[in-house]
Amino acid sequence: MPRAIEGGIGSILSSPLLADTGSVGALNIYSNTERAFGPQQQEVAALIATEASNLVVQARSDVGADTRLQGALEGREVIAQAQGVLMVVEGLSGVGAFAHLRRGSREEDVPLRQYAEAILARIGRDEPTGPASGG
């Protein structure tokens, strides 16, 4: 408080920004006038804080969704690359290459993306991709 008073702050009104998981911040309003915030200003600040809370929660949700979408797109790209490699190296059709990926993923009990990454890594080392290689 001493530094606020020294800086010319006479009143501070702070309203929490809340989400289901707890506090996500605070809305702080400052005034140079002492006792500047009465019940009406407190009510308006609470309404603004509620809306700001919703925006913060939505922004966090959007970031999470964007991250998940980006991961899914990258995963699909890896799978498509492995599918293409299998089509060329093993002479499989697109459907056959995807079936090979799914079957290998199930047999090795790993996610499809991880199995596809392993195939791409083996190709990078010029190893066979068929059953004799374990893939």
N, CA, C and O atoms as CSV, one atom per row, in Angstrom:
chain,resi,resn,atom,element,x,y,z
A,1,MET,N,N,0.802,-1.200,0.000
A,1,MET,CA,C,0.000,0.000,0.000
A,1,MET,C,C,0.850,1.274,0.000
A,1,MET,O,O,0.516,2.226,-0.704
A,2,PRO,N,N,1.935,1.313,0.768
A,2,PRO,CA,C,2.714,2.561,0.778
A,2,PRO,C,C,3.181,2.982,-0.616
A,2,PRO,O,O,3.153,4.167,-0.947
A,3,ARG,N,N,3.604,2.030,-1.422
A,3,ARG,CA,C,4.077,2.377,-2.764
A,3,ARG,C,C,2.929,2.858,-3.638
A,3,ARG,O,O,3.112,3.748,-4.468
A,4,ALA,N,N,1.736,2.272,-3.459
A,4,ALA,CA,C,0.564,2.711,-4.223
A,4,ALA,C,C,0.194,4.135,-3.840
A,4,ALA,O,O,-0.066,4.975,-4.701
A,5,ILE,N,N,0.174,4.395,-2.549
A,5,ILE,CA,C,-0.152,5.754,-2.075
A,5,ILE,C,C,0.895,6.735,-2.573
A,5,ILE,O,O,0.565,7.830,-3.030
A,6,GLU,N,N,2.142,6.343,-2.483
A,6,GLU,CA,C,3.245,7.181,-2.963
A,6,GLU,C,C,3.098,7.463,-4.454
A,6,GLU,O,O,3.482,8.535,-4.922
A,7,GLY,N,N,2.548,6.513,-5.200
A,7,GLY,CA,C,2.351,6.679,-6.639
A,7,GLY,C,C,1.074,7.432,-6.976
A,7,GLY,O,O,0.754,7.594,-8.153
A,8,GLY,N,N,0.335,7.896,-5.974
A,8,GLY,CA,C,-0.868,8.681,-6.225
A,8,GLY,C,C,-2.152,7.865,-6.264
A,8,GLY,O,O,-3.198,8.396,-6.636
A,9,ILE,N,N,-2.103,6.596,-5.894
A,9,ILE,CA,C,-3.300,5.747,-5.899
A,9,ILE,C,C,-4.065,5.985,-4.602
A,9,ILE,O,O,-3.520,5.830,-3.509
A,10,GLY,N,N,-5.354,6.369,-4.738
A,10,GLY,CA,C,-6.185,6.619,-3.559
A,10,GLY,C,C,-7.120,5.465,-3.260
A,10,GLY,O,O,-7.515,5.273,-2.110
A,11,SER,N,N,-7.484,4.687,-4.280
A,11,SER,CA,C,-8.401,3.555,-4.109
A,11,SER,C,C,-8.055,2.455,-5.098
A,11,SER,O,O,-7.604,2.705,-6.216
A,12,ILE,N,N,-8.281,1.228,-4.647
A,12,ILE,CA,C,-8.096,0.059,-5.511
A,12,ILE,C,C,-9.331,-0.818,-5.348
A,12,ILE,O,O,-9.768,-1.108,-4.234
A,13,LEU,N,N,-9.883,-1.233,-6.492
A,13,LEU,CA,C,-10.998,-2.166,-6.485
A,13,LEU,C,C,-10.526,-3.414,-7.223
A,13,LEU,O,O,-10.187,-3.348,-8.405
A,14,SER,N,N,-10.502,-4.548,-6.531
A,14,SER,CA,C,-10.019,-5.788,-7.117
A,14,SER,C,C,-11.144,-6.816,-7.134
A,14,SER,O,O,-11.786,-7.074,-6.116
A,15,SER,N,N,-11.373,-7.400,-8.315
A,15,SER,CA,C,-12.395,-8.434,-8.481
A,15,SER,C,C,-11.724,-9.676,-9.052
A,15,SER,O,O,-10.980,-9.584,-10.028
A,16,PRO,N,N,-11.981,-10.843,-8.450
A,16,PRO,CA,C,-11.327,-12.059,-8.935
A,16,PRO,C,C,-11.869,-12.515,-10.292
A,16,PRO,O,O,-13.048,-12.337,-10.598
A,17,LEU,N,N,-10.997,-13.098,-11.086
A,17,LEU,CA,C,-11.389,-13.766,-12.325
A,17,LEU,C,C,-11.413,-15.255,-11.994
A,17,LEU,O,O,-10.377,-15.844,-11.687
A,18,LEU,N,N,-12.598,-15.861,-12.057
A,18,LEU,CA,C,-12.770,-17.232,-11.600
A,18,LEU,C,C,-13.162,-18.176,-12.721
A,18,LEU,O,O,-13.877,-17.803,-13.651
A,19,ALA,N,N,-12.683,-19.394,-12.616
A,19,ALA,CA,C,-13.074,-20.489,-13.510
A,19,ALA,C,C,-13.501,-21.651,-12.627
A,19,ALA,O,O,-13.371,-21.584,-11.405
A,20,ASP,N,N,-14.007,-22.707,-13.231
A,20,ASP,CA,C,-14.416,-23.875,-12.453
A,20,ASP,C,C,-13.267,-24.444,-11.641
A,20,ASP,O,O,-13.479,-25.004,-10.566
A,21,THR,N,N,-12.057,-24.302,-12.148
A,21,THR,CA,C,-10.878,-24.863,-11.487
A,21,THR,C,C,-10.271,-23.929,-10.446
A,21,THR,O,O,-9.321,-24.310,-9.762
A,22,GLY,N,N,-10.798,-22.719,-10.314
A,22,GLY,CA,C,-10.272,-21.762,-9.337
A,22,GLY,C,C,-9.990,-20.415,-9.973
A,22,GLY,O,O,-10.518,-20.080,-11.033
A,23,SER,N,N,-9.155,-19.661,-9.306
A,23,SER,CA,C,-8.832,-18.311,-9.761
A,23,SER,C,C,-7.921,-18.346,-10.988
A,23,SER,O,O,-6.983,-19.141,-11.057
A,24,VAL,N,N,-8.213,-17.467,-11.960
A,24,VAL,CA,C,-7.369,-17.352,-13.150
A,24,VAL,C,C,-6.785,-15.948,-13.275
A,24,VAL,O,O,-6.161,-15.617,-14.284
A,25,GLY,N,N,-6.986,-15.129,-12.255
A,25,GLY,CA,C,-6.447,-13.780,-12.281
A,25,GLY,C,C,-7.321,-12.823,-11.492
A,25,GLY,O,O,-8.146,-13.230,-10.674
A,26,ALA,N,N,-7.120,-11.550,-11.757
A,26,ALA,CA,C,-7.903,-10.520,-11.072
A,26,ALA,C,C,-8.040,-9.302,-11.973
A,26,ALA,O,O,-7.161,-8.994,-12.778
A,27,LEU,N,N,-9.157,-8.625,-11.817
A,27,LEU,CA,C,-9.386,-7.341,-12.480
A,27,LEU,C,C,-9.131,-6.281,-11.425
A,27,LEU,O,O,-9.858,-6.205,-10.434
A,28,ASN,N,N,-8.118,-5.469,-11.623
A,28,ASN,CA,C,-7.769,-4.420,-10.669
A,28,ASN,C,C,-8.042,-3.060,-11.292
A,28,ASN,O,O,-7.575,-2.756,-12.390
A,29,ILE,N,N,-8.809,-2.247,-10.571
A,29,ILE,CA,C,-9.150,-0.903,-11.032
A,29,ILE,C,C,-8.604,0.080,-9.999
A,29,ILE,O,O,-8.807,-0.088,-8.796
A,30,TYR,N,N,-7.915,1.099,-10.484
A,30,TYR,CA,C,-7.269,2.075,-9.606
A,30,TYR,C,C,-7.903,3.443,-9.792
A,30,TYR,O,O,-8.396,3.774,-10.870
A,31,SER,N,N,-7.883,4.228,-8.730
A,31,SER,CA,C,-8.357,5.602,-8.795
A,31,SER,C,C,-7.430,6.476,-7.967
A,31,SER,O,O,-6.863,6.036,-6.967
A,32,ASN,N,N,-7.288,7.724,-8.400
A,32,ASN,CA,C,-6.501,8.687,-7.621
A,32,ASN,C,C,-7.298,9.238,-6.440
A,32,ASN,O,O,-6.736,9.850,-5.532
A,33,THR,N,N,-8.608,9.014,-6.464
A,33,THR,CA,C,-9.501,9.523,-5.420
A,33,THR,C,C,-9.668,8.478,-4.323
A,33,THR,O,O,-9.824,7.289,-4.603
A,34,GLU,N,N,-9.634,8.937,-3.059
A,34,GLU,CA,C,-9.873,8.017,-1.942
A,34,GLU,C,C,-11.341,7.626,-1.899
A,34,GLU,O,O,-12.217,8.437,-2.199
A,35,ARG,N,N,-11.605,6.379,-1.526
A,35,ARG,CA,C,-12.966,5.836,-1.405
A,35,ARG,C,C,-13.786,6.066,-2.687
A,35,ARG,O,O,-14.955,6.449,-2.633
A,36,ALA,N,N,-13.155,5.826,-3.813
A,36,ALA,CA,C,-13.789,6.092,-5.108
A,36,ALA,C,C,-14.807,5.031,-5.508
A,36,ALA,O,O,-15.659,5.283,-6.361
A,37,PHE,N,N,-14.730,3.856,-4.908
A,37,PHE,CA,C,-15.562,2.749,-5.374
A,37,PHE,C,C,-16.622,2.381,-4.343
A,37,PHE,O,O,-16.323,1.857,-3.270
A,38,GLY,N,N,-17.863,2.669,-4.702
A,38,GLY,CA,C,-18.998,2.309,-3.854
A,38,GLY,C,C,-19.630,1.016,-4.337
A,38,GLY,O,O,-19.079,0.332,-5.199
A,39,PRO,N,N,-20.802,0.678,-3.774
A,39,PRO,CA,C,-21.486,-0.569,-4.140
A,39,PRO,C,C,-21.800,-0.675,-5.635
A,39,PRO,O,O,-21.683,-1.758,-6.210
A,40,GLN,N,N,-22.190,0.417,-6.263
A,40,GLN,CA,C,-22.521,0.375,-7.691
A,40,GLN,C,C,-21.281,0.057,-8.522
A,40,GLN,O,O,-21.353,-0.758,-9.441
A,41,GLN,N,N,-20.161,0.676,-8.221
A,41,GLN,CA,C,-18.915,0.413,-8.961
A,41,GLN,C,C,-18.435,-1.018,-8.699
A,41,GLN,O,O,-17.897,-1.674,-9.592
A,42,GLN,N,N,-18.633,-1.487,-7.479
A,42,GLN,CA,C,-18.246,-2.856,-7.157
A,42,GLN,C,C,-19.081,-3.861,-7.967
A,42,GLN,O,O,-18.565,-4.873,-8.442
A,43,GLU,N,N,-20.379,-3.564,-8.113
A,43,GLU,CA,C,-21.266,-4.438,-8.880
A,43,GLU,C,C,-20.869,-4.455,-10.356
A,43,GLU,O,O,-20.825,-5.516,-10.980
A,44,VAL,N,N,-20.584,-3.285,-10.905
A,44,VAL,CA,C,-20.166,-3.208,-12.313
A,44,VAL,C,C,-18.837,-3.933,-12.511
A,44,VAL,O,O,-18.658,-4.650,-13.496
A,45,ALA,N,N,-17.908,-3.746,-11.576
A,45,ALA,CA,C,-16.614,-4.431,-11.678
A,45,ALA,C,C,-16.799,-5.946,-11.613
A,45,ALA,O,O,-16.115,-6.681,-12.325
A,46,ALA,N,N,-17.707,-6.417,-10.775
A,46,ALA,CA,C,-17.976,-7.857,-10.672
A,46,ALA,C,C,-18.536,-8.389,-11.991
A,46,ALA,O,O,-18.169,-9.483,-12.420
A,47,LEU,N,N,-19.421,-7.628,-12.637
A,47,LEU,CA,C,-19.964,-8.051,-13.933
A,47,LEU,C,C,-18.866,-8.113,-14.995
A,47,LEU,O,O,-18.791,-9.065,-15.772
A,48,ILE,N,N,-18.020,-7.090,-15.016
A,48,ILE,CA,C,-16.908,-7.067,-15.969
A,48,ILE,C,C,-15.957,-8.230,-15.694
A,48,ILE,O,O,-15.479,-8.873,-16.628
A,49,ALA,N,N,-15.680,-8.503,-14.412
A,49,ALA,CA,C,-14.786,-9.602,-14.043
A,49,ALA,C,C,-15.366,-10.941,-14.479
A,49,ALA,O,O,-14.627,-11.828,-14.906
A,50,THR,N,N,-16.687,-11.095,-14.375
A,50,THR,CA,C,-17.328,-12.336,-14.817
A,50,THR,C,C,-17.128,-12.533,-16.312
A,50,THR,O,O,-16.779,-13.626,-16.758
A,51,GLU,N,N,-17.349,-11.479,-17.086
A,51,GLU,CA,C,-17.143,-11.571,-18.535
A,51,GLU,C,C,-15.677,-11.819,-18.877
A,51,GLU,O,O,-15.369,-12.612,-19.766
A,52,ALA,N,N,-14.780,-11.144,-18.174
A,52,ALA,CA,C,-13.346,-11.348,-18.411
A,52,ALA,C,C,-12.949,-12.780,-18.067
A,52,ALA,O,O,-12.126,-13.379,-18.759
A,53,SER,N,N,-13.528,-13.330,-17.006
A,53,SER,CA,C,-13.265,-14.729,-16.636
A,53,SER,C,C,-13.664,-15.654,-17.775
A,53,SER,O,O,-12.921,-16.566,-18.140
A,54,ASN,N,N,-14.842,-15.411,-18.331
A,54,ASN,CA,C,-15.315,-16.234,-19.443
A,54,ASN,C,C,-14.369,-16.149,-20.634
A,54,ASN,O,O,-14.103,-17.156,-21.290
A,55,LEU,N,N,-13.860,-14.953,-20.915
A,55,LEU,CA,C,-12.925,-14.778,-22.032
A,55,LEU,C,C,-11.619,-15.520,-21.786
A,55,LEU,O,O,-11.080,-16.152,-22.694
A,56,VAL,N,N,-11.111,-15.444,-20.557
A,56,VAL,CA,C,-9.864,-16.134,-20.230
A,56,VAL,C,C,-10.046,-17.643,-20.358
A,56,VAL,O,O,-9.199,-18.327,-20.933
A,57,VAL,N,N,-11.147,-18.159,-19.825
A,57,VAL,CA,C,-11.422,-19.594,-19.914
A,57,VAL,C,C,-11.550,-20.014,-21.380
A,57,VAL,O,O,-11.005,-21.043,-21.780
A,58,GLN,N,N,-12.264,-19.228,-22.174
A,58,GLN,CA,C,-12.439,-19.549,-23.596
A,58,GLN,C,C,-11.101,-19.508,-24.332
A,58,GLN,O,O,-10.825,-20.371,-25.166
A,59,ALA,N,N,-10.275,-18.512,-24.029
A,59,ALA,CA,C,-8.969,-18.409,-24.683
A,59,ALA,C,C,-8.114,-19.627,-24.352
A,59,ALA,O,O,-7.443,-20.173,-25.228
A,60,ARG,N,N,-8.135,-20.048,-23.102
A,60,ARG,CA,C,-7.373,-21.238,-22.714
A,60,ARG,C,C,-7.896,-22.463,-23.442
A,60,ARG,O,O,-7.117,-23.307,-23.886
A,61,SER,N,N,-9.196,-22.563,-23.565
A,61,SER,CA,C,-9.817,-23.691,-24.262
A,61,SER,C,C,-9.433,-23.686,-25.736
A,61,SER,O,O,-9.132,-24.734,-26.308
A,62,ASP,N,N,-9.442,-22.497,-26.353
A,62,ASP,CA,C,-9.083,-22.378,-27.768
A,62,ASP,C,C,-7.640,-22.793,-28.002
A,62,ASP,O,O,-7.335,-23.456,-28.993
A,63,VAL,N,N,-6.747,-22.404,-27.090
A,63,VAL,CA,C,-5.335,-22.767,-27.217
A,63,VAL,C,C,-5.191,-24.279,-27.138
A,63,VAL,O,O,-4.448,-24.878,-27.916
A,64,GLY,N,N,-5.907,-24.901,-26.189
A,64,GLY,CA,C,-5.856,-26.355,-26.063
A,64,GLY,C,C,-6.396,-27.040,-27.306
A,64,GLY,O,O,-5.823,-28.023,-27.776
A,65,ALA,N,N,-7.504,-26.521,-27.843
A,65,ALA,CA,C,-8.093,-27.104,-29.040
A,65,ALA,C,C,-7.158,-26.940,-30.230
A,65,ALA,O,O,-6.996,-27.867,-31.023
A,66,ASP,N,N,-6.538,-25.767,-30.361
A,66,ASP,CA,C,-5.591,-25.531,-31.452
A,66,ASP,C,C,-4.408,-26.491,-31.362
A,66,ASP,O,O,-3.944,-27.018,-32.373
A,67,THR,N,N,-3.928,-26.711,-30.146
A,67,THR,CA,C,-2.799,-27.620,-29.948
A,67,THR,C,C,-3.186,-29.042,-30.330
A,67,THR,O,O,-2.423,-29.742,-30.996
A,68,ARG,N,N,-4.382,-29.466,-29.905
A,68,ARG,CA,C,-4.845,-30.814,-30.249
A,68,ARG,C,C,-5.036,-30.952,-31.754
A,68,ARG,O,O,-4.673,-31.975,-32.336
A,69,LEU,N,N,-5.603,-29.928,-32.387
A,69,LEU,CA,C,-5.810,-29.975,-33.835
A,69,LEU,C,C,-4.475,-30.036,-34.561
A,69,LEU,O,O,-4.318,-30.815,-35.501
A,70,GLN,N,N,-3.516,-29.227,-34.138
A,70,GLN,CA,C,-2.194,-29.234,-34.763
A,70,GLN,C,C,-1.552,-30.606,-34.627
A,70,GLN,O,O,-0.959,-31.116,-35.579
A,71,GLY,N,N,-1.667,-31.206,-33.446
A,71,GLY,CA,C,-1.114,-32.544,-33.232
A,71,GLY,C,C,-1.775,-33.578,-34.126
A,71,GLY,O,O,-1.110,-34.457,-34.675
A,72,ALA,N,N,-3.088,-33.467,-34.268
A,72,ALA,CA,C,-3.818,-34.405,-35.124
A,72,ALA,C,C,-3.395,-34.259,-36.582
A,72,ALA,O,O,-3.216,-35.252,-37.286
A,73,LEU,N,N,-3.236,-33.017,-37.029
A,73,LEU,CA,C,-2.814,-32.783,-38.416
A,73,LEU,C,C,-1.405,-33.312,-38.658
A,73,LEU,O,O,-1.134,-33.912,-39.698
A,74,GLU,N,N,-0.520,-33.093,-37.709
A,74,GLU,CA,C,0.848,-33.593,-37.849
A,74,GLU,C,C,0.846,-35.121,-37.849
A,74,GLU,O,O,1.582,-35.751,-38.608
A,75,GLY,N,N,0.014,-35.710,-36.992
A,75,GLY,CA,C,-0.086,-37.169,-36.951
A,75,GLY,C,C,-0.589,-37.726,-38.267
A,75,GLY,O,O,-0.073,-38.727,-38.764
A,76,ARG,N,N,-1.597,-37.078,-38.830
A,76,ARG,CA,C,-2.146,-37.535,-40.113
A,76,ARG,C,C,-1.100,-37.424,-41.213
A,76,ARG,O,O,-1.042,-38.267,-42.109
A,77,GLU,N,N,-0.280,-36.392,-41.147
A,77,GLU,CA,C,0.774,-36.219,-42.150
A,77,GLU,C,C,1.800,-37.343,-42.063
A,77,GLU,O,O,2.232,-37.872,-43.086
A,78,VAL,N,N,2.186,-37.705,-40.858
A,78,VAL,CA,C,3.147,-38.800,-40.666
A,78,VAL,C,C,2.560,-40.106,-41.193
A,78,VAL,O,O,3.240,-40.874,-41.873
A,79,ILE,N,N,1.294,-40.348,-40.873
A,79,ILE,CA,C,0.625,-41.568,-41.330
A,79,ILE,C,C,0.554,-41.601,-42.859
A,79,ILE,O,O,0.799,-42.640,-43.473
A,80,ALA,N,N,0.219,-40.463,-43.468
A,80,ALA,CA,C,0.136,-40.399,-44.935
A,80,ALA,C,C,1.506,-40.637,-45.568
A,80,ALA,O,O,1.604,-41.299,-46.602
A,81,GLN,N,N,2.562,-40.103,-44.957
A,81,GLN,CA,C,3.907,-40.326,-45.488
A,81,GLN,C,C,4.275,-41.804,-45.418
A,81,GLN,O,O,4.807,-42.361,-46.377
A,82,ALA,N,N,3.992,-42.435,-44.287
A,82,ALA,CA,C,4.296,-43.859,-44.144
A,82,ALA,C,C,3.467,-44.685,-45.130
A,82,ALA,O,O,3.949,-45.662,-45.702
A,83,GLN,N,N,2.228,-44.276,-45.314
A,83,GLN,CA,C,1.362,-44.958,-46.273
A,83,GLN,C,C,1.975,-44.865,-47.674
A,83,GLN,O,O,2.027,-45.861,-48.396
A,84,GLY,N,N,2.430,-43.689,-48.053
A,84,GLY,CA,C,3.064,-43.510,-49.363
A,84,GLY,C,C,4.321,-44.341,-49.516
A,84,GLY,O,O,4.565,-44.924,-50.572
A,85,VAL,N,N,5.117,-44.395,-48.462
A,85,VAL,CA,C,6.341,-45.200,-48.500
A,85,VAL,C,C,5.992,-46.663,-48.712
A,85,VAL,O,O,6.619,-47.340,-49.527
A,86,LEU,N,N,4.994,-47.157,-47.985
A,86,LEU,CA,C,4.588,-48.553,-48.140
A,86,LEU,C,C,4.056,-48.827,-49.547
A,86,LEU,O,O,4.277,-49.905,-50.100
A,87,MET,N,N,3.369,-47.868,-50.110
A,87,MET,CA,C,2.854,-48.043,-51.469
A,87,MET,C,C,4.006,-48.220,-52.454
A,87,MET,O,O,3.941,-49.064,-53.347
A,88,VAL,N,N,5.054,-47.427,-52.289
A,88,VAL,CA,C,6.192,-47.490,-53.209
A,88,VAL,C,C,7.071,-48.697,-52.912
A,88,VAL,O,O,7.375,-49.480,-53.812
A,89,VAL,N,N,7.480,-48.852,-51.661
A,89,VAL,CA,C,8.453,-49.892,-51.305
A,89,VAL,C,C,7.849,-51.285,-51.353
A,89,VAL,O,O,8.483,-52.226,-51.831
A,90,GLU,N,N,6.623,-51.415,-50.857
A,90,GLU,CA,C,5.997,-52.742,-50.780
A,90,GLU,C,C,5.044,-53.009,-51.945
A,90,GLU,O,O,4.528,-54.119,-52.074
A,91,GLY,N,N,4.803,-52.011,-52.792
A,91,GLY,CA,C,3.916,-52.175,-53.930
A,91,GLY,C,C,2.456,-52.336,-53.528
A,91,GLY,O,O,1.695,-53.026,-54.207
A,92,LEU,N,N,2.065,-51.706,-52.434
A,92,LEU,CA,C,0.695,-51.823,-51.933
A,92,LEU,C,C,-0.176,-50.706,-52.488
A,92,LEU,O,O,0.318,-49.646,-52.873
A,93,SER,N,N,-1.473,-50.958,-52.522
A,93,SER,CA,C,-2.421,-49.884,-52.866
A,93,SER,C,C,-2.539,-48.963,-51.653
A,93,SER,O,O,-2.036,-49.279,-50.575
A,94,GLY,N,N,-3.199,-47.839,-51.834
A,94,GLY,CA,C,-3.416,-46.925,-50.711
A,94,GLY,C,C,-4.167,-47.594,-49.576
A,94,GLY,O,O,-3.812,-47.445,-48.407
A,95,VAL,N,N,-5.208,-48.332,-49.932
A,95,VAL,CA,C,-6.003,-49.048,-48.933
A,95,VAL,C,C,-5.159,-50.134,-48.271
A,95,VAL,O,O,-5.207,-50.313,-47.054
A,96,GLY,N,N,-4.400,-50.845,-49.069
A,96,GLY,CA,C,-3.543,-51.902,-48.536
A,96,GLY,C,C,-2.467,-51.364,-47.612
A,96,GLY,O,O,-2.160,-51.971,-46.586
A,97,ALA,N,N,-1.895,-50.221,-47.975
A,97,ALA,CA,C,-0.858,-49.612,-47.139
A,97,ALA,C,C,-1.441,-49.161,-45.801
A,97,ALA,O,O,-0.815,-49.330,-44.755
A,98,PHE,N,N,-2.636,-48.592,-45.841
A,98,PHE,CA,C,-3.258,-48.157,-44.591
A,98,PHE,C,C,-3.626,-49.370,-43.734
A,98,PHE,O,O,-3.473,-49.336,-42.513
A,99,ALA,N,N,-4.103,-50.430,-44.364
A,99,ALA,CA,C,-4.428,-51.656,-43.622
A,99,ALA,C,C,-3.161,-52.220,-42.971
A,99,ALA,O,O,-3.199,-52.691,-41.835
A,100,HIS,N,N,-2.036,-52.167,-43.703
A,100,HIS,CA,C,-0.748,-52.617,-43.160
A,100,HIS,C,C,-0.388,-51.807,-41.910
A,100,HIS,O,O,0.050,-52.364,-40.904
A,101,LEU,N,N,-0.576,-50.507,-41.987
A,101,LEU,CA,C,-0.279,-49.638,-40.841
A,101,LEU,C,C,-1.172,-49.982,-39.647
A,101,LEU,O,O,-0.693,-50.103,-38.520
A,102,ARG,N,N,-2.454,-50.135,-39.901
A,102,ARG,CA,C,-3.395,-50.453,-38.809
A,102,ARG,C,C,-3.057,-51.794,-38.174
A,102,ARG,O,O,-3.029,-51.922,-36.950
A,103,ARG,N,N,-2.801,-52.786,-39.008
A,103,ARG,CA,C,-2.487,-54.127,-38.515
A,103,ARG,C,C,-1.205,-54.093,-37.672
A,103,ARG,O,O,-1.162,-54.655,-36.577
A,104,GLY,N,N,-0.179,-53.441,-38.181
A,104,GLY,CA,C,1.082,-53.348,-37.438
A,104,GLY,C,C,0.912,-52.612,-36.118
A,104,GLY,O,O,1.501,-52.989,-35.105
A,105,SER,N,N,0.112,-51.572,-36.138
A,105,SER,CA,C,-0.159,-50.799,-34.927
A,105,SER,C,C,-0.825,-51.677,-33.871
A,105,SER,O,O,-0.460,-51.644,-32.696
A,106,ARG,N,N,-1.802,-52.457,-34.307
A,106,ARG,CA,C,-2.511,-53.361,-33.377
A,106,ARG,C,C,-1.576,-54.448,-32.861
A,106,ARG,O,O,-1.537,-54.725,-31.663
A,107,GLU,N,N,-0.824,-55.061,-33.772
A,107,GLU,CA,C,0.057,-56.166,-33.389
A,107,GLU,C,C,1.143,-55.722,-32.413
A,107,GLU,O,O,1.495,-56.461,-31.494
A,108,GLU,N,N,1.666,-54.527,-32.610
A,108,GLU,CA,C,2.713,-54.019,-31.726
A,108,GLU,C,C,2.146,-53.241,-30.548
A,108,GLU,O,O,2.886,-52.792,-29.673
A,109,ASP,N,N,0.821,-53.085,-30.534
A,109,ASP,CA,C,0.120,-52.389,-29.454
A,109,ASP,C,C,0.685,-50.977,-29.227
A,109,ASP,O,O,0.986,-50.575,-28.103
A,110,VAL,N,N,0.814,-50.248,-30.340
A,110,VAL,CA,C,1.272,-48.856,-30.285
A,110,VAL,C,C,0.303,-48.005,-31.100
A,110,VAL,O,O,-0.379,-48.525,-31.982
A,111,PRO,N,N,0.234,-46.721,-30.820
A,111,PRO,CA,C,-0.628,-45.850,-31.619
A,111,PRO,C,C,-0.203,-45.860,-33.088
A,111,PRO,O,O,0.966,-46.061,-33.415
A,112,LEU,N,N,-1.176,-45.640,-33.952
A,112,LEU,CA,C,-0.929,-45.660,-35.394
A,112,LEU,C,C,0.181,-44.679,-35.777
A,112,LEU,O,O,1.052,-45.003,-36.583
A,113,ARG,N,N,0.143,-43.494,-35.200
A,113,ARG,CA,C,1.174,-42.497,-35.524
A,113,ARG,C,C,2.565,-43.014,-35.152
A,113,ARG,O,O,3.515,-42.849,-35.918
A,114,GLN,N,N,2.683,-43.627,-33.998
A,114,GLN,CA,C,3.981,-44.138,-33.546
A,114,GLN,C,C,4.476,-45.244,-34.474
A,114,GLN,O,O,5.665,-45.305,-34.787
A,115,TYR,N,N,3.586,-46.101,-34.907
A,115,TYR,CA,C,3.961,-47.169,-35.834
A,115,TYR,C,C,4.419,-46.568,-37.169
A,115,TYR,O,O,5.409,-47.006,-37.755
A,116,ALA,N,N,3.678,-45.557,-37.633
A,116,ALA,CA,C,4.042,-44.888,-38.888
A,116,ALA,C,C,5.414,-44.224,-38.761
A,116,ALA,O,O,6.224,-44.296,-39.684
A,117,GLU,N,N,5.675,-43.585,-37.631
A,117,GLU,CA,C,6.985,-42.958,-37.406
A,117,GLU,C,C,8.096,-43.992,-37.442
A,117,GLU,O,O,9.176,-43.725,-37.968
A,118,ALA,N,N,7.838,-45.187,-36.881
A,118,ALA,CA,C,8.843,-46.255,-36.885
A,118,ALA,C,C,9.138,-46.716,-38.311
A,118,ALA,O,O,10.289,-46.985,-38.655
A,119,ILE,N,N,8.098,-46.807,-39.139
A,119,ILE,CA,C,8.309,-47.196,-40.543
A,119,ILE,C,C,9.157,-46.148,-41.250
A,119,ILE,O,O,10.086,-46.487,-41.983
A,120,LEU,N,N,8.841,-44.882,-41.031
A,120,LEU,CA,C,9.623,-43.818,-41.669
A,120,LEU,C,C,11.064,-43.845,-41.185
A,120,LEU,O,O,11.979,-43.592,-41.968
A,121,ALA,N,N,11.281,-44.147,-39.913
A,121,ALA,CA,C,12.644,-44.227,-39.382
A,121,ALA,C,C,13.393,-45.396,-40.017
A,121,ALA,O,O,14.570,-45.270,-40.356
A,122,ARG,N,N,12.710,-46.541,-40.179
A,122,ARG,CA,C,13.359,-47.702,-40.808
A,122,ARG,C,C,13.711,-47.404,-42.259
A,122,ARG,O,O,14.781,-47.791,-42.729
A,123,ILE,N,N,12.830,-46.725,-42.965
A,123,ILE,CA,C,13.091,-46.372,-44.367
A,123,ILE,C,C,14.304,-45.453,-44.439
A,123,ILE,O,O,15.127,-45.566,-45.347
A,124,GLY,N,N,14.406,-44.554,-43.484
A,124,GLY,CA,C,15.549,-43.642,-43.439
A,124,GLY,C,C,16.859,-44.377,-43.248
A,124,GLY,O,O,17.920,-43.868,-43.611
A,125,ARG,N,N,16.791,-45.595,-42.669
A,125,ARG,CA,C,17.994,-46.408,-42.462
A,125,ARG,C,C,18.086,-47.526,-43.493
A,125,ARG,O,O,18.908,-48.433,-43.361
A,126,ASP,N,N,17.231,-47.460,-44.533
A,126,ASP,CA,C,17.217,-48.456,-45.609
A,126,ASP,C,C,16.978,-49.872,-45.095
A,126,ASP,O,O,17.582,-50.825,-45.586
A,127,GLU,N,N,16.088,-50.008,-44.100
A,127,GLU,CA,C,15.728,-51.330,-43.607
A,127,GLU,C,C,14.434,-51.763,-44.269
A,127,GLU,O,O,13.642,-50.917,-44.685
A,128,PRO,N,N,14.203,-53.068,-44.374
A,128,PRO,CA,C,12.935,-53.535,-44.945
A,128,PRO,C,C,11.765,-53.177,-44.048
A,128,PRO,O,O,11.922,-53.014,-42.838
A,129,THR,N,N,10.571,-53.053,-44.662
A,129,THR,CA,C,9.384,-52.672,-43.902
A,129,THR,C,C,8.418,-53.816,-43.722
A,129,THR,O,O,7.444,-53.686,-42.981
A,130,GLY,N,N,8.656,-54.924,-44.373
A,130,GLY,CA,C,7.702,-56.036,-44.343
A,130,GLY,C,C,7.749,-56.824,-43.058
A,130,GLY,O,O,8.422,-56.436,-42.103
A,131,PRO,N,N,7.017,-57.956,-43.036
A,131,PRO,CA,C,6.911,-58.786,-41.839
A,131,PRO,C,C,8.250,-59.272,-41.324
A,131,PRO,O,O,8.407,-59.427,-40.113
A,132,ALA,N,N,9.225,-59.520,-42.189
A,132,ALA,CA,C,10.524,-60.002,-41.736
A,132,ALA,C,C,11.244,-59.001,-40.844
A,132,ALA,O,O,12.120,-59.377,-40.065
A,133,SER,N,N,10.875,-57.714,-40.957
A,133,SER,CA,C,11.509,-56.691,-40.139
A,133,SER,C,C,10.758,-56.468,-38.850
A,133,SER,O,O,11.190,-55.664,-38.024
A,134,GLY,N,N,9.649,-57.151,-38.648
A,134,GLY,CA,C,8.845,-56.948,-37.462
A,134,GLY,C,C,7.851,-55.862,-37.663
A,134,GLY,O,O,7.163,-55.508,-36.706
A,135,GLY,N,N,7.717,-55.295,-38.845
A,135,GLY,CA,C,6.817,-54.186,-39.085
A,135,GLY,C,C,5.812,-54.578,-40.035
A,135,GLY,O,O,4.943,-53.778,-40.380
